[in-house]
Amino acid sequence: MYFASALPEIIILTFACLSLLADCFLKKHFRQINYYIAQTALILAALASIKLLNFPTVYTYSGMFSLDPISTLLKLFIYITSFFSFLYARAFFETEKNIPVAEYYVLGLFSVLGMMVMLSSENLIPLFLGLEILSLPLYAMIALKRHNAISAEAAMKYFIMGSFASAMLLYGMSLLYGLTQSLNIHEIANVFSQGMTTHNLVFACAIVFIVSGIAFKLGAAPFHVWAPDIYHGAPSIMSLFLGSAPKIAILGLTFKLLIQAMPDLQLQWRPLLILVALLSMGLGNIVAVAQTNLKRMLAYSSIAHMGYMSLGLIAGNQEGYAACIFYIFTYALMTLGGFAMISILSKSGIEAESIADFKGLNSKSPWLAFLMLLLMFSMAGVPPTVGFFAKLGVLTALVNVNLVWLATVALIFAIIGAYYYIAVIKAMYFESESTPNPLPIIPLDAKIAISTNALLLLFLGFSPGFLFQLCQRVLI
């Protein structure tokens, strides 16, 4: 059991190293070898995690590593979103020749490894190391389009802002250590539960720095300024990976630092999360209305979604936490589909990133237009898509803890947010191109992936019960 608890991490690390070697020795003979290695790694890790899902919580490696149902479920969500990301990347690389293919999959696997290490850490040191293993490959991935000045600028901005966020988070964690004299998350929780006074400046600073660092990593307001530029400047295939799996991992980090390390201190960190949620929902939805670039619109939409996701944490009970996990997974699927649609409609390295590029899509491909309709409806929270039930879950959790005013404000912002999603639908169905252009040739696997991605949002909308019950069960 000592090594079995970390079997998924061992698999990902092994295959990431194999991918590096394969690129050196087998690339000339097997052009897609790195893609198949990456997908095999994710499938094997997923199978190992499924077997471990029903295991009781186990602490290994001197109490620094844990196997628990919550982290295992979040890892499964990461495998699924990463699998889709790599599949979309394969189709993207068929037309985009200026990006090194092997590096994308190697960096992606190492980033996934960092997410997994972070989710299973029970000590602040491996927790932070996992965060950096997750982040550093992402900085490099954004800059993979080496000769593109916009991508280079986006990578530099992301590196500087990400480093600043990591520094804030690390300083907050160091203050926690100074207060509790422990790096172990459960020991920190025990110190706080024994009535240690938290009404002092050091504790207030620790909470502020930790919440600020988490908000930075999530791309939530008022620490959101990096998100639109990075999502816009990076190639769409990098943006879809950045906007999906890492968000799930950062939610796991939030659970570790706020809910597990400080479960009895909700009154201290809840007001900060309420402020972050209100600013994110308000700024994200209102600014997105003015966007004509779809990638920037999805970036501001992401800011708003992080606000909605935070509502489950604010509720502060099992119902809210389950709704939060449910929301982040559905959000990741929606983001994957949105950016994937941009990438598969791109031609000769020119991305279909403007809303105007989607004009008349229904006349050229009714099926792709329908899939994009499902994606936009789910992001807007329109039934019967799963986005509706994701929003309903967090709002219900708020109402049940008597935060009706916050649920009402969130609902108003959701109505405002529906406008910019409908603008995309309007362009597809009710507008025509000024200069008709044929659709690019879309590989079969990309067609299957985007169809599965979008239809899954509809399927989960018709039967959300299983997934929501699974999210509740891992919290018991």
N, C-alpha and C positions, 0 to 999 in steps of 0.2 A: 504493500500500500504506500510505502515511502516514496517510491518512484512512480507508481501508478497514478497518484494524485496530480502529478505534473506531466503525465503522458502527452496531453495535447500540446503543451509548450515544447516538450522534447521533439515531437513530430515536426512542428513548425520550424524550430531552429535547425533541425537536421536537413529538412528540405530546402530551407533558405541557403544553407551552405552548399548543398548539392546544386542548387540553381546557379550559384556563383561559379562552381567548377564546370558545370555544363556549358556555361557561356564561354568559358575559356577553351574547352576541348571539343565540344560537340556542335557548336553553333553553325559551322559550315555545312554539316551533314543534316542537321535537324533544326530548321529555322524556328519552329514553334516550340522547341523543347522546354524553354523557360515557362511558357504558358501552361503546358501540361504538368510540369513539376509543381507549379503554384496551385493549380486546381486540385491535383492529387493530394497535396498537403492539407488543403482546406477540408476535403472530403474525409480524409483519415482522421484529422483532428475533430471534426464534427461527430464522426462515429464513436470516437473515444469519449467525447463529452456527453453524448447521449447515454452511453453506458454508465457514466459517472453521475448522471443527473439525479438518480434516486438514492445516491449514497448519503449517509448523514454527514454533518459537518466534521471535517477532519483537519487538524493542524499539524503541519510537518515542517521540516527544516528549521528546527529550534523555535517553532512558533511564528516564523516569519512568513509562512506560506499556508494558505488555507484552501480546502476544497469545500465549497458550500453551494447550495442550490441557486442562489441569486447570481453569483459570479458565473456559474456554469451556464445558466440560461442566457445571460448577456453575451457570453462567448459564442453560444450557438447563433445568436442574432448577428454577431460580428462575422462569423463564417459565411452566413447566408448573404449578407450585404457585400462582403469582399468577393465572394464567388461571382455575383452579378457584376461587380465592378471589373473584375478581370475578364469576364466574358465580353462585356461591352468594349473593353480596351482592345481585345483581339480584333474586333471589327474596325475599330478606329485606326489601328495601326496598318490596316490594309491600304488606306488612302494617305495617311500621314507618314511620310518617310523621314522627317527631320527630327524624330524623337528616338533615342536608343531604346529598343524594345525590352531587352533583357533587364536593364537597370530598373525599369518600371516594376517588373514582377518581383525582383529581388528586394527592392526598397519596400514594396507593398507587403511582402512576407515579414520583413523585419519590423515594420510598423505594426502589423497584426500581433507579432510576438510581444511588442511593448504593451499593447492593449491587454493582452492576456496576463502578463506579469503584474500589471497594475491592478487588474480586477481581483487577483488572488493574493495580493500582498496584505499582510496583517501587521506590517511594521512601516513606519514612515520612510525609512531609507529605501527599501525596494519599491515602495509606492512611487517615490519621486524618480527612481531609476527607470521604472516602467514608463512613467510619463515622458521621460526624455528619449527612451528607445522608441516610443510612439512618435514623438514630435520630430526628431532629427531627420528620419527618412522623408517625412512630409515636406520639410524645407527643400530637400534635394529634388523631390518629385515635381514640385512647382517649377523648378528651374531646368527641367529636362529638355525643354525646347530652347537649346542653348543660344541659338542665333536670333532669338526673338527678344527685342528690348522690353516689350510689355511683360512677358513672362519673367524675365530677369528682375525687373522692378518689383513684380508681385512677390517673387521669392525673397527678395531682400526685405521688403516690408513685413512679410510674414515671419521671417527669421528674427527681425528686430522686435516686433510686437510679441512674438511667441516667447522670446528670451525674457522680455520684460515681465510677461505673465508668469513664467516659471519662477522668476526671481521673487515676485510678490507672493506666490504660493509657498515657495520654500521659506521665506521669511516668516509667514504666518505659521507654518509647521514648526519652525525653530522656536517661536514664542510658545506654542503648545508644549513643546518639550521643556522649555524653561519653567513653565507653570506646573507641569505634572511630573517632571523628572523621569519620563518614560517615552520610548519611541513606539511601544506596542499599542495598537489601536484599542484593544479591550482594556488594557491597563489604564490608558488615558480615560476611557469611559468610567472605569471604577473609581478613579480619583475624583472625577466630577460628581459621580453619584453619591459620594461620601460627604457631600455638603461643602466642598471647597468653595470659598467665596469667589464669585465671578464678577463682582462689582468693582473691578479695578481697571486701570488704563491699559495694562498689558493684555488682559483678556480681551478687552474691546478691540485693541489693535489686531490681535490674532484673528478674531472673527472677521474683521473688515478685510484684512489681507487675504484670508482664505477664500471668502466669498468673491472678492474682486478677481482673484486668480482663476477661480472656477468660471466666473462670468466671461473673463477674457478667453479662456479655452473654448467655451461654448459659443462665443460670438454673440453674447447677449449685451444689450444696452445697459449702462452707458459705455461699455468696453467693446463696442462693436465696430469701431472705425476701420479696422483692418479687413473685415469680411467682404464688403462689396468690391474693393480693389483686387483682392486675392482671387475671389470667385470669377471676376471678370478677366483678370490678367492671365490666369492659368488656363491651359487647354482644358476643354470640358471634361475630358476623361480623368484629369487630375481633380477637378472640382467635384465630380460626383463621388470620388473616393473620399476626399476631404470632408464632404458634407454628410457622409453616412456613417461608416463604421467608427471613426474617432468620436463622434457625438455620443454613441452608445457607451464607449469606454469612459468618456468624461462623466457621464451619468453615474457609472460605477464608482469613479473617484469621488463624486459628490456624496454618494451613499457612504463611502468609507469615512470621509472627513466630517460630515455633518450628522448623519443618522446613526452610524455605528460608534464614532468617537465621542459624539456629544448628544446622545439621545434625550437627555433630560434638560437640555438647554435650548429648546425650541423657541422660547420667548426671547432669547438673545439673537438667534440668527434668522428667525422668521421675518422681522421687519425689513431686513436687508433684502431678502428674497422677494418680498412684496414690492419693494421699490424697483428691483431689477425686472420683475415680471411686468409691472405697469409701464416702465420705460420701453421695454422690448416690444410689447404688444402695440403700444401707441406709436413709437417711432418707426418700427418695422412696417406696420400696415400703412401708415400715412405716407411715408416716403416712397414705398413701393408703388403707390398709385401713379406717381409722376414718372416712373421708369419706362423707357422704350426699349432698352436692352434686356433681353430675357434673362441673361445670366445675372445681371445686377438686380433684376426683379426677384429672382429666386434667392439671391443673397439677403435682401431685405426681408423676404418671406421667411428665410431661415431664422433671422433675428426674432421675428414675431413668434415663430413656432417654439423657439427656446423659452419665450415668455409663457406660452401656454403650457409647455412641459413643466415649468417651474411651479405651476399652480398645484400639481400633485404633491410636490415636496412641501409646499406651504400648508396644505391640508394637515400634514403631520400625523397621519394614521396609516394603517395597512391598506385601506381602500385607496387613499391618495397615492401611496407608493406604487401600488399595483397599476393604477391608472397612468402613473408617470412612466413606468416600464413599457406598458402597452403603447403609450403615445410615442416614445422615442423610437420604437421599432417601426411603427407605421410611418412616422416622419422619415425615417431612413429609406424606406421603400419608395415613398413619394419623391424624395430628393433624387434617388437613383434614377427613377423613371424620367424625371424632368430633364436632368442633365444628359441622360442617355439619348433622349429624343433629339437634343441639340447635336450630339456627336454623330448619330447615325444619319442625320440629314445634312451633315457637312460634306462639302465637295472640294477636292483638290487642296486640302489644307485650309479652306475658308469655312469658318464655322457659321452655322445658321443660328446666330445668337441674338438677332433682332426679332422683336415681335412681328415686324413687317415680313420677315422671312417665312412666316407661317401663313401668310395670306393665301387663301385658295387651296389650302392643303386638302380639304375635303374633296375637291374636284379632281385632284391628282391621286390621292390615296385615301378613300373613305375609312379604311381600317386604321391607318396611322392617326387620322384625325380623331377617330373614336377613342383610341387609346390615350391620346393627349387630352381628350375631353374628360376621361376617367381620372387622369392624373390631376388635372386642374380642379375638378369637382371634389376630389378627395382632399386636396390641399385647402380648399375653401371650406370644407366641412359640410358638404351637401350630401344628404342621404340618397341612395343606400350605400354609398362608399364608406370605407372604414374610417376615413378622416372625420366623419360625423360622430362616430361612436368614440373615437379618441378624444375629441373635444368634450363630448357629453360626459365621459368618464371623469375628467379632471374637474369639470364644472359641478357635477353631482357631488364629488368629494368635498368641494368647497362649501356647497350648500349644507351638507351634513355636519359641518363643523361651524355653522353659523357665520360663514364669510360670504353672505349673500351679496353684499355690495361689490365685492371683488369679482364674483361670478357675473354680476350684471355688467360691470365695466368690460370684462373679457368678452362678453357676448356682443357688446356694442362694437368693440374693435374687430371682432370676427365678421360682423356685417359689413364694416368698412373694407375689410380685407377681401371680401368676395368680389369687389369691383375689378381689381387688377387681374384676377384669374379669369373673369368673364371677358376681359379685353382680349385675351389670347383666343378664347373660344369664338369670339366675334370675328377675329381676323381669319380664323380657319374656315368658318362656315358662311360668313356674310360679306367677305371682301375678296377681291381678286387681285392678282399680281399685275403691276403695270407692265412688266416684261416677263412673260411666261418662261419658266425654266423647268426642265424635266427633273424628276427626282433622281438622286444618285442611286447606284446599284447597292442594295442593302444585303449583306450576307445572310444566309438562312439562319445561322445561329443567333445573329443579332435580332432578327425578326421574332424568333421564338422567345428570346430573352425578354424583349420589350413587351411582347404580348403576355407572357407569363407574369411579368412585373406588374403591369397595369390591371390585368384580370384578377390577380391576387388581391388587389385593393378592393375590387368589387366582391370577390368571394368572401373575404374577411368581413366585409360590410354586411353580407347576408347572414353570416354565422360567426360573429365575433366572440361568442361565448367561450369556445375552447381556449383561444389564446388568452383571453382575459382571466379565465380560471387558472390557467397555467401560471400567469404572472402573480396571481394571488397565492397559489399553492407554494411557490418558492419562498414566500415571505413568512409562512407559518413556522 
